[in-house]
Amino acid sequence: MHEYMLTVFEKTGELLLEEKIEATSDEAAKEAATKKLEENQYIEHTHRLVRSGKLIMFHS
């Protein structure tokens, strides 16, 4: 199990969400992050998903 960090920002730089996600693979983490973004209506906000220095997903 790997630990990932999902972070969402407003265009002003304000932090909207910072949440840990545990997943068995990068793909599973992407799916969990996308679900979380959709649930909170943050899918169009700037967001990133990282794991131990590795950028997994980014949207600006």
HELIX and SHEET records of a PDB file:
HELIX    1   1 ASP A   26  GLU A   39  1                                  14    
SHEET    1   A 4 LEU A  15  ALA A  23  0                                        
SHEET    2   A 4 HIS A   2  PHE A   9 -1                                        
SHEET    3   A 4 THR A  46  ARG A  51 -1                                        
SHEET    4   A 4 LYS A  54  HIS A  59 -1                                        
END                                                                             
